[in-house]
């Protein structure tokens, strides 16, 4: 486990306690961990990570926004490619985002990078849970 407070990173979580998501926990943990580690590595001197949710047409989206330097628009189409990394080869396999996106797609969800004025903004979309009949 990484300790974000020792690295001067504040995490603000705004998720309703009543929120229910049906998704394999270990897989979700992997996706969330990959995104948080990327944010942490992008902010070596500290910063802020905001985690919030939105419900759109019955689907739930988790939004993760950090106050780091952001992702250059010219590489936005490559960041989900396997083995693509902006980090030194010894510090990254370039698989975190590729694996995370694949996990979400395999389970009916999505992972996307959204435009952001500062920092990076990712959206994790979960599949709709059918209402009982």
RAPE-V330733 format. One record per run of one state. SS is the DSSP state (H for helix, E for strand, - for the rest). FROM is the first residue (numbers start at 0). LEN is the number of residues. Records with the same first field share a line. If there is no record, write none. Layout:
SS->FROM-LEN / FROM-LEN
This chain:
-->0-4 / 7-1 / 14-10 / 42-4 / 56-2 / 66-6 / 75-13 / 91-4 / 106-3 / 114-6 / 125-8
H->4-3 / 24-18 / 72-3 / 88-3 / 95-11
E->8-6 / 46-10 / 58-8 / 109-5 / 120-5
